[in-house]
Amino acid sequence: MKLFSKKTKTKKLLFCANNLDRFYSDEELDALEKFFDENEVNVREMDCLSYCDECECTPYVLVNNHFMEGKDPQDLLEKLKETV
């Protein structure tokens, strides 16, 4: 057994339900879901993530507890693709 084996690390994504409702169309949600299905990510939708000021202005996600925003849902998805 290797103590420090190289494992692929799963990304943990947290979405605010209010932010999803505010910024995402059905088509954009479908694109997100397709992305999640194609990549090894752990996704959770929470009622609130306590980023209320940001939530009103831009789509965002917490990636392994780090804030990531996009100017629109497509921009955020592109940033997620680069990260994951």
FIBADO-744934 format. One record per residue: chain; residue in one letter; x, z, y of N, C-alpha, C in turn. Coordinates in steps of 0.1 Angstrom, whole numbers, plus 5000, padded with zeros to 4 digits. Example, Ala and Ser with C-alpha at 12.3 -4.5 7.8 and 13.67 -1.06 7.14 Angstrom:
BEGIN
<site><c>A</c><r>a</r><n_east>5132</n_east><n_up>5078</n_up><n_north>4943</n_north><ca_east>5123</ca_east><ca_up>5078</ca_up><ca_north>4955</ca_north><c_east>5132</c_east><c_up>5078</c_up><c_north>4967</c_north></site>
<site><c>A</c><r>s</r><n_east>5128</n_east><n_up>5071</n_up><n_north>4978</n_north><ca_east>5137</ca_east><ca_up>5071</ca_up><ca_north>4989</ca_north><c_east>5129</c_east><c_up>5079</c_up><c_north>5000</c_north></site>
This chain:
BEGIN
<site><c>A</c><r>m</r><n_east>5008</n_east><n_up>5000</n_up><n_north>4988</n_north><ca_east>5000</ca_east><ca_up>5000</ca_up><ca_north>5000</ca_north><c_east>5009</c_east><c_up>5000</c_up><c_north>5012</c_north></site>
<site><c>A</c><r>k</r><n_east>5006</n_east><n_up>4991</n_up><n_north>5022</n_north><ca_east>5013</ca_east><ca_up>4990</ca_up><ca_north>5034</ca_north><c_east>5007</c_east><c_up>5000</c_up><c_north>5044</c_north></site>
<site><c>A</c><r>l</r><n_east>5015</n_east><n_up>5007</n_up><n_north>5051</n_north><ca_east>5009</ca_east><ca_up>5016</ca_up><ca_north>5061</ca_north><c_east>5004</c_east><c_up>5009</c_up><c_north>5073</c_north></site>
<site><c>A</c><r>f</r><n_east>5011</n_east><n_up>4999</n_up><n_north>5077</n_north><ca_east>5008</ca_east><ca_up>4991</ca_up><ca_north>5089</ca_north><c_east>5005</c_east><c_up>4976</c_up><c_north>5085</c_north></site>
<site><c>A</c><r>s</r><n_east>4995</n_east><n_up>4974</n_up><n_north>5077</n_north><ca_east>4992</ca_east><ca_up>4961</ca_up><ca_north>5072</ca_north><c_east>4985</c_east><c_up>4953</c_up><c_north>5084</c_north></site>
<site><c>A</c><r>k</r><n_east>4987</n_east><n_up>4940</n_up><n_north>5083</n_north><ca_east>4981</ca_east><ca_up>4932</ca_up><ca_north>5094</ca_north><c_east>4967</c_east><c_up>4928</c_up><c_north>5089</c_north></site>
<site><c>A</c><r>k</r><n_east>4958</n_east><n_up>4934</n_up><n_north>5096</n_north><ca_east>4944</ca_east><ca_up>4932</ca_up><ca_north>5094</ca_north><c_east>4938</c_east><c_up>4925</c_up><c_north>5106</c_north></site>
<site><c>A</c><r>t</r><n_east>4928</n_east><n_up>4916</n_up><n_north>5103</n_north><ca_east>4921</ca_east><ca_up>4911</ca_up><ca_north>5115</ca_north><c_east>4913</c_east><c_up>4921</c_up><c_north>5121</c_north></site>
<site><c>A</c><r>k</r><n_east>4914</n_east><n_up>4923</n_up><n_north>5133</n_north><ca_east>4906</ca_east><ca_up>4934</ca_up><ca_north>5140</ca_north><c_east>4892</c_east><c_up>4928</c_up><c_north>5144</c_north></site>
<site><c>A</c><r>t</r><n_east>4882</n_east><n_up>4935</n_up><n_north>5141</n_north><ca_east>4869</ca_east><ca_up>4931</ca_up><ca_north>5145</ca_north><c_east>4866</c_east><c_up>4936</c_up><c_north>5159</c_north></site>
<site><c>A</c><r>k</r><n_east>4861</n_east><n_up>4927</n_up><n_north>5167</n_north><ca_east>4858</ca_east><ca_up>4931</ca_up><ca_north>5181</ca_north><c_east>4844</c_east><c_up>4937</c_up><c_north>5181</c_north></site>
<site><c>A</c><r>k</r><n_east>4843</n_east><n_up>4947</n_up><n_north>5189</n_north><ca_east>4830</ca_east><ca_up>4955</ca_up><ca_north>5191</ca_north><c_east>4824</c_east><c_up>4951</c_up><c_north>5204</c_north></site>
<site><c>A</c><r>l</r><n_east>4812</n_east><n_up>4944</n_up><n_north>5204</n_north><ca_east>4806</ca_east><ca_up>4940</ca_up><ca_north>5216</ca_north><c_east>4793</c_east><c_up>4948</c_up><c_north>5219</c_north></site>
<site><c>A</c><r>l</r><n_east>4792</n_east><n_up>4953</n_up><n_north>5231</n_north><ca_east>4780</ca_east><ca_up>4961</ca_up><ca_north>5235</ca_north><c_east>4774</c_east><c_up>4954</c_up><c_north>5246</c_north></site>
<site><c>A</c><r>f</r><n_east>4761</n_east><n_up>4951</n_up><n_north>5245</n_north><ca_east>4753</ca_east><ca_up>4944</ca_up><ca_north>5255</ca_north><c_east>4742</c_east><c_up>4954</c_up><c_north>5260</c_north></site>
<site><c>A</c><r>c</r><n_east>4739</n_east><n_up>4953</n_up><n_north>5273</n_north><ca_east>4728</ca_east><ca_up>4960</ca_up><ca_north>5279</ca_north><c_east>4716</c_east><c_up>4952</c_up><c_north>5277</c_north></site>
<site><c>A</c><r>a</r><n_east>4705</n_east><n_up>4957</n_up><n_north>5272</n_north><ca_east>4692</ca_east><ca_up>4950</ca_up><ca_north>5270</ca_north><c_east>4687</c_east><c_up>4945</c_up><c_north>5284</c_north></site>
<site><c>A</c><r>n</r><n_east>4688</n_east><n_up>4953</n_up><n_north>5294</n_north><ca_east>4683</ca_east><ca_up>4949</ca_up><ca_north>5307</ca_north><c_east>4691</c_east><c_up>4937</c_up><c_north>5313</c_north></site>
<site><c>A</c><r>n</r><n_east>4704</n_east><n_up>4937</n_up><n_north>5310</n_north><ca_east>4712</ca_east><ca_up>4926</ca_up><ca_north>5315</ca_north><c_east>4709</c_east><c_up>4913</c_up><c_north>5307</c_north></site>
<site><c>A</c><r>l</r><n_east>4707</n_east><n_up>4914</n_up><n_north>5295</n_north><ca_east>4703</ca_east><ca_up>4903</ca_up><ca_north>5287</ca_north><c_east>4689</c_east><c_up>4897</c_up><c_north>5292</c_north></site>
<site><c>A</c><r>d</r><n_east>4680</n_east><n_up>4906</n_up><n_north>5294</n_north><ca_east>4667</ca_east><ca_up>4902</ca_up><ca_north>5299</ca_north><c_east>4668</c_east><c_up>4895</c_up><c_north>5313</c_north></site>
<site><c>A</c><r>r</r><n_east>4677</n_east><n_up>4900</n_up><n_north>5321</n_north><ca_east>4678</ca_east><ca_up>4896</ca_up><ca_north>5335</ca_north><c_east>4685</c_east><c_up>4882</c_up><c_north>5336</c_north></site>
<site><c>A</c><r>f</r><n_east>4695</n_east><n_up>4879</n_up><n_north>5328</n_north><ca_east>4703</ca_east><ca_up>4867</ca_up><ca_north>5330</ca_north><c_east>4702</c_east><c_up>4856</c_up><c_north>5319</c_north></site>
<site><c>A</c><r>y</r><n_east>4697</n_east><n_up>4860</n_up><n_north>5307</n_north><ca_east>4697</ca_east><ca_up>4850</ca_up><ca_north>5296</ca_north><c_east>4684</c_east><c_up>4844</c_up><c_north>5293</c_north></site>
<site><c>A</c><r>s</r><n_east>4684</n_east><n_up>4830</n_up><n_north>5292</n_north><ca_east>4673</ca_east><ca_up>4823</ca_up><ca_north>5287</ca_north><c_east>4673</c_east><c_up>4823</c_up><c_north>5272</c_north></site>
<site><c>A</c><r>d</r><n_east>4662</n_east><n_up>4819</n_up><n_north>5266</n_north><ca_east>4662</ca_east><ca_up>4818</ca_up><ca_north>5251</ca_north><c_east>4673</c_east><c_up>4810</c_up><c_north>5245</c_north></site>
<site><c>A</c><r>e</r><n_east>4676</n_east><n_up>4798</n_up><n_north>5252</n_north><ca_east>4686</ca_east><ca_up>4789</ca_up><ca_north>5247</ca_north><c_east>4700</c_east><c_up>4796</c_up><c_north>5248</c_north></site>
<site><c>A</c><r>e</r><n_east>4702</n_east><n_up>4804</n_up><n_north>5258</n_north><ca_east>4715</ca_east><ca_up>4811</ca_up><ca_north>5260</ca_north><c_east>4716</c_east><c_up>4822</c_up><c_north>5250</c_north></site>
<site><c>A</c><r>l</r><n_east>4705</n_east><n_up>4829</n_up><n_north>5247</n_north><ca_east>4705</ca_east><ca_up>4839</ca_up><ca_north>5236</ca_north><c_east>4708</c_east><c_up>4833</c_up><c_north>5223</c_north></site>
<site><c>A</c><r>d</r><n_east>4703</n_east><n_up>4821</n_up><n_north>5220</n_north><ca_east>4705</ca_east><ca_up>4814</ca_up><ca_north>5208</ca_north><c_east>4720</c_east><c_up>4810</c_up><c_north>5206</c_north></site>
<site><c>A</c><r>a</r><n_east>4726</n_east><n_up>4806</n_up><n_north>5217</n_north><ca_east>4740</ca_east><ca_up>4803</ca_up><ca_north>5217</ca_north><c_east>4749</c_east><c_up>4815</c_up><c_north>5214</c_north></site>
<site><c>A</c><r>l</r><n_east>4745</n_east><n_up>4827</n_up><n_north>5220</n_north><ca_east>4752</ca_east><ca_up>4839</ca_up><ca_north>5217</ca_north><c_east>4751</c_east><c_up>4843</c_up><c_north>5202</c_north></site>
<site><c>A</c><r>e</r><n_east>4739</n_east><n_up>4842</n_up><n_north>5197</n_north><ca_east>4737</ca_east><ca_up>4845</ca_up><ca_north>5183</ca_north><c_east>4745</c_east><c_up>4836</c_up><c_north>5174</c_north></site>
<site><c>A</c><r>k</r><n_east>4745</n_east><n_up>4823</n_up><n_north>5177</n_north><ca_east>4753</ca_east><ca_up>4814</ca_up><ca_north>5169</ca_north><c_east>4768</c_east><c_up>4818</c_up><c_north>5170</c_north></site>
<site><c>A</c><r>f</r><n_east>4773</n_east><n_up>4821</n_up><n_north>5182</n_north><ca_east>4787</ca_east><ca_up>4826</ca_up><ca_north>5183</ca_north><c_east>4789</c_east><c_up>4838</c_up><c_north>5174</c_north></site>
<site><c>A</c><r>f</r><n_east>4780</n_east><n_up>4848</n_up><n_north>5174</n_north><ca_east>4782</ca_east><ca_up>4860</ca_up><ca_north>5166</ca_north><c_east>4782</c_east><c_up>4857</c_up><c_north>5152</c_north></site>
<site><c>A</c><r>d</r><n_east>4774</n_east><n_up>4847</n_up><n_north>5147</n_north><ca_east>4773</ca_east><ca_up>4843</ca_up><ca_north>5133</ca_north><c_east>4786</c_east><c_up>4837</c_up><c_north>5129</c_north></site>
<site><c>A</c><r>e</r><n_east>4793</n_east><n_up>4829</n_up><n_north>5138</n_north><ca_east>4805</ca_east><ca_up>4822</ca_up><ca_north>5134</ca_north><c_east>4818</c_east><c_up>4830</c_up><c_north>5135</c_north></site>
<site><c>A</c><r>n</r><n_east>4817</n_east><n_up>4842</n_up><n_north>5142</n_north><ca_east>4829</ca_east><ca_up>4850</ca_up><ca_north>5144</ca_north><c_east>4826</c_east><c_up>4864</c_up><c_north>5138</c_north></site>
<site><c>A</c><r>e</r><n_east>4837</n_east><n_up>4871</n_up><n_north>5135</n_north><ca_east>4836</ca_east><ca_up>4884</ca_up><ca_north>5129</ca_north><c_east>4836</c_east><c_up>4894</c_up><c_north>5141</c_north></site>
<site><c>A</c><r>v</r><n_east>4823</n_east><n_up>4897</n_up><n_north>5146</n_north><ca_east>4822</ca_east><ca_up>4906</ca_up><ca_north>5156</ca_north><c_east>4811</c_east><c_up>4916</c_up><c_north>5153</c_north></site>
<site><c>A</c><r>n</r><n_east>4812</n_east><n_up>4928</n_up><n_north>5158</n_north><ca_east>4802</ca_east><ca_up>4939</ca_up><ca_north>5156</ca_north><c_east>4794</c_east><c_up>4939</c_up><c_north>5169</c_north></site>
<site><c>A</c><r>v</r><n_east>4782</n_east><n_up>4936</n_up><n_north>5169</n_north><ca_east>4774</ca_east><ca_up>4935</ca_up><ca_north>5181</ca_north><c_east>4763</c_east><c_up>4946</c_up><c_north>5181</c_north></site>
<site><c>A</c><r>r</r><n_east>4761</n_east><n_up>4952</n_up><n_north>5193</n_north><ca_east>4750</ca_east><ca_up>4962</ca_up><ca_north>5195</ca_north><c_east>4744</c_east><c_up>4959</c_up><c_north>5208</c_north></site>
<site><c>A</c><r>e</r><n_east>4731</n_east><n_up>4960</n_up><n_north>5208</n_north><ca_east>4723</ca_east><ca_up>4959</ca_up><ca_north>5221</ca_north><c_east>4718</c_east><c_up>4973</c_up><c_north>5224</c_north></site>
<site><c>A</c><r>m</r><n_east>4722</n_east><n_up>4978</n_up><n_north>5236</n_north><ca_east>4719</ca_east><ca_up>4992</ca_up><ca_north>5240</ca_north><c_east>4709</c_east><c_up>4991</c_up><c_north>5251</c_north></site>
<site><c>A</c><r>d</r><n_east>4701</n_east><n_up>5002</n_up><n_north>5253</n_north><ca_east>4691</ca_east><ca_up>5002</ca_up><ca_north>5264</ca_north><c_east>4698</c_east><c_up>5002</c_up><c_north>5277</c_north></site>
<site><c>A</c><r>c</r><n_east>4709</n_east><n_up>5009</n_up><n_north>5279</n_north><ca_east>4716</ca_east><ca_up>5010</ca_up><ca_north>5291</ca_north><c_east>4731</c_east><c_up>5014</c_up><c_north>5288</c_north></site>
<site><c>A</c><r>l</r><n_east>4740</n_east><n_up>5007</n_up><n_north>5295</n_north><ca_east>4754</ca_east><ca_up>5010</ca_up><ca_north>5293</ca_north><c_east>4760</c_east><c_up>5017</c_up><c_north>5306</c_north></site>
<site><c>A</c><r>s</r><n_east>4752</n_east><n_up>5021</n_up><n_north>5315</n_north><ca_east>4756</ca_east><ca_up>5028</ca_up><ca_north>5328</ca_north><c_east>4765</c_east><c_up>5020</c_up><c_north>5337</c_north></site>
<site><c>A</c><r>y</r><n_east>4763</n_east><n_up>5007</n_up><n_north>5337</n_north><ca_east>4770</ca_east><ca_up>4998</ca_up><ca_north>5346</ca_north><c_east>4759</c_east><c_up>4991</c_up><c_north>5355</c_north></site>
<site><c>A</c><r>c</r><n_east>4751</n_east><n_up>5000</n_up><n_north>5361</n_north><ca_east>4739</ca_east><ca_up>4995</ca_up><ca_north>5368</ca_north><c_east>4742</c_east><c_up>4986</c_up><c_north>5380</c_north></site>
<site><c>A</c><r>d</r><n_east>4752</n_east><n_up>4989</n_up><n_north>5387</n_north><ca_east>4755</ca_east><ca_up>4981</ca_up><ca_north>5399</ca_north><c_east>4759</c_east><c_up>4967</c_up><c_north>5394</c_north></site>
<site><c>A</c><r>e</r><n_east>4768</n_east><n_up>4966</n_up><n_north>5384</n_north><ca_east>4772</ca_east><ca_up>4953</ca_up><ca_north>5379</ca_north><c_east>4761</c_east><c_up>4946</c_up><c_north>5372</c_north></site>
<site><c>A</c><r>c</r><n_east>4752</n_east><n_up>4954</n_up><n_north>5365</n_north><ca_east>4741</ca_east><ca_up>4948</ca_up><ca_north>5358</ca_north><c_east>4732</c_east><c_up>4940</c_up><c_north>5366</c_north></site>
<site><c>A</c><r>e</r><n_east>4730</n_east><n_up>4944</n_up><n_north>5379</n_north><ca_east>4721</ca_east><ca_up>4937</ca_up><ca_north>5388</ca_north><c_east>4727</c_east><c_up>4924</c_up><c_north>5393</c_north></site>
<site><c>A</c><r>c</r><n_east>4740</n_east><n_up>4922</n_up><n_north>5392</n_north><ca_east>4747</ca_east><ca_up>4911</ca_up><ca_north>5398</ca_north><c_east>4752</c_east><c_up>4900</c_up><c_north>5389</c_north></site>
<site><c>A</c><r>t</r><n_east>4756</n_east><n_up>4904</n_up><n_north>5377</n_north><ca_east>4763</ca_east><ca_up>4894</ca_up><ca_north>5368</ca_north><c_east>4760</c_east><c_up>4897</c_up><c_north>5354</c_north></site>
<site><c>A</c><r>p</r><n_east>4761</n_east><n_up>4887</n_up><n_north>5345</n_north><ca_east>4760</ca_east><ca_up>4890</ca_up><ca_north>5330</ca_north><c_east>4773</c_east><c_up>4897</c_up><c_north>5326</c_north></site>
<site><c>A</c><r>y</r><n_east>4773</n_east><n_up>4907</n_up><n_north>5318</n_north><ca_east>4785</ca_east><ca_up>4914</ca_up><ca_north>5313</ca_north><c_east>4783</c_east><c_up>4918</c_up><c_north>5299</c_north></site>
<site><c>A</c><r>v</r><n_east>4795</n_east><n_up>4922</n_up><n_north>5293</n_north><ca_east>4795</ca_east><ca_up>4928</ca_up><ca_north>5280</ca_north><c_east>4807</c_east><c_up>4938</c_up><c_north>5279</c_north></site>
<site><c>A</c><r>l</r><n_east>4806</n_east><n_up>4948</n_up><n_north>5271</n_north><ca_east>4818</ca_east><ca_up>4956</ca_up><ca_north>5268</ca_north><c_east>4824</c_east><c_up>4951</c_up><c_north>5255</c_north></site>
<site><c>A</c><r>v</r><n_east>4837</n_east><n_up>4947</n_up><n_north>5256</n_north><ca_east>4844</ca_east><ca_up>4943</ca_up><ca_north>5245</ca_north><c_east>4854</c_east><c_up>4954</c_up><c_north>5241</c_north></site>
<site><c>A</c><r>n</r><n_east>4852</n_east><n_up>4960</n_up><n_north>5230</n_north><ca_east>4860</ca_east><ca_up>4972</ca_up><ca_north>5226</ca_north><c_east>4861</c_east><c_up>4982</c_up><c_north>5238</c_north></site>
<site><c>A</c><r>n</r><n_east>4850</n_east><n_up>4984</n_up><n_north>5244</n_north><ca_east>4848</ca_east><ca_up>4994</ca_up><ca_north>5255</ca_north><c_east>4855</c_east><c_up>4989</c_up><c_north>5268</c_north></site>
<site><c>A</c><r>h</r><n_east>4859</n_east><n_up>4976</n_up><n_north>5269</n_north><ca_east>4864</ca_east><ca_up>4971</ca_up><ca_north>5282</ca_north><c_east>4854</c_east><c_up>4961</c_up><c_north>5288</c_north></site>
<site><c>A</c><r>f</r><n_east>4852</n_east><n_up>4963</n_up><n_north>5301</n_north><ca_east>4842</ca_east><ca_up>4956</ca_up><ca_north>5308</ca_north><c_east>4846</c_east><c_up>4941</c_up><c_north>5310</c_north></site>
<site><c>A</c><r>m</r><n_east>4837</n_east><n_up>4932</n_up><n_north>5306</n_north><ca_east>4840</ca_east><ca_up>4918</ca_up><ca_north>5308</ca_north><c_east>4827</c_east><c_up>4912</c_up><c_north>5315</c_north></site>
<site><c>A</c><r>e</r><n_east>4829</n_east><n_up>4904</n_up><n_north>5326</n_north><ca_east>4818</ca_east><ca_up>4898</ca_up><ca_north>5332</ca_north><c_east>4820</c_east><c_up>4883</c_up><c_north>5333</c_north></site>
<site><c>A</c><r>g</r><n_east>4809</n_east><n_up>4876</n_up><n_north>5336</n_north><ca_east>4810</ca_east><ca_up>4861</ca_up><ca_north>5338</ca_north><c_east>4801</c_east><c_up>4858</c_up><c_north>5350</c_north></site>
<site><c>A</c><r>k</r><n_east>4804</n_east><n_up>4847</n_up><n_north>5357</n_north><ca_east>4795</ca_east><ca_up>4843</ca_up><ca_north>5368</ca_north><c_east>4781</c_east><c_up>4839</c_up><c_north>5364</c_north></site>
<site><c>A</c><r>d</r><n_east>4780</n_east><n_up>4834</n_up><n_north>5351</n_north><ca_east>4767</ca_east><ca_up>4831</ca_up><ca_north>5345</ca_north><c_east>4769</c_east><c_up>4833</c_up><c_north>5330</c_north></site>
<site><c>A</c><r>p</r><n_east>4758</n_east><n_up>4832</n_up><n_north>5322</n_north><ca_east>4759</ca_east><ca_up>4834</ca_up><ca_north>5308</ca_north><c_east>4769</c_east><c_up>4825</c_up><c_north>5300</c_north></site>
<site><c>A</c><r>q</r><n_east>4769</n_east><n_up>4812</n_up><n_north>5305</n_north><ca_east>4778</ca_east><ca_up>4803</ca_up><ca_north>5299</ca_north><c_east>4793</c_east><c_up>4806</c_up><c_north>5301</c_north></site>
<site><c>A</c><r>d</r><n_east>4796</n_east><n_up>4811</n_up><n_north>5313</n_north><ca_east>4809</ca_east><ca_up>4815</ca_up><ca_north>5317</ca_north><c_east>4814</c_east><c_up>4827</c_up><c_north>5308</c_north></site>
<site><c>A</c><r>l</r><n_east>4805</n_east><n_up>4837</n_up><n_north>5307</n_north><ca_east>4808</ca_east><ca_up>4848</ca_up><ca_north>5299</ca_north><c_east>4810</c_east><c_up>4844</c_up><c_north>5284</c_north></site>
<site><c>A</c><r>l</r><n_east>4802</n_east><n_up>4835</n_up><n_north>5279</n_north><ca_east>4804</ca_east><ca_up>4831</ca_up><ca_north>5265</ca_north><c_east>4817</c_east><c_up>4824</c_up><c_north>5263</c_north></site>
<site><c>A</c><r>e</r><n_east>4822</n_east><n_up>4816</n_up><n_north>5273</n_north><ca_east>4835</ca_east><ca_up>4810</ca_up><ca_north>5272</ca_north><c_east>4846</c_east><c_up>4820</c_up><c_north>5272</c_north></site>
<site><c>A</c><r>k</r><n_east>4844</n_east><n_up>4831</n_up><n_north>5280</n_north><ca_east>4854</ca_east><ca_up>4841</ca_up><ca_north>5280</ca_north><c_east>4854</c_east><c_up>4849</c_up><c_north>5267</c_north></site>
<site><c>A</c><r>l</r><n_east>4843</n_east><n_up>4851</n_up><n_north>5261</n_north><ca_east>4842</ca_east><ca_up>4857</ca_up><ca_north>5248</ca_north><c_east>4849</c_east><c_up>4849</c_up><c_north>5238</c_north></site>
<site><c>A</c><r>k</r><n_east>4847</n_east><n_up>4836</n_up><n_north>5238</n_north><ca_east>4854</ca_east><ca_up>4827</ca_up><ca_north>5228</ca_north><c_east>4869</c_east><c_up>4828</c_up><c_north>5230</c_north></site>
<site><c>A</c><r>e</r><n_east>4874</n_east><n_up>4829</n_up><n_north>5242</n_north><ca_east>4888</ca_east><ca_up>4831</ca_up><ca_north>5244</ca_north><c_east>4893</c_east><c_up>4844</c_up><c_north>5238</c_north></site>
<site><c>A</c><r>t</r><n_east>4885</n_east><n_up>4854</n_up><n_north>5240</n_north><ca_east>4889</ca_east><ca_up>4868</ca_up><ca_north>5236</ca_north><c_east>4888</c_east><c_up>4870</c_up><c_north>5221</c_north></site>
<site><c>A</c><r>v</r><n_east>4877</n_east><n_up>4865</n_up><n_north>5215</n_north><ca_east>4875</ca_east><ca_up>4868</ca_up><ca_north>5201</ca_north><c_east>4882</c_east><c_up>4857</c_up><c_north>5193</c_north></site>
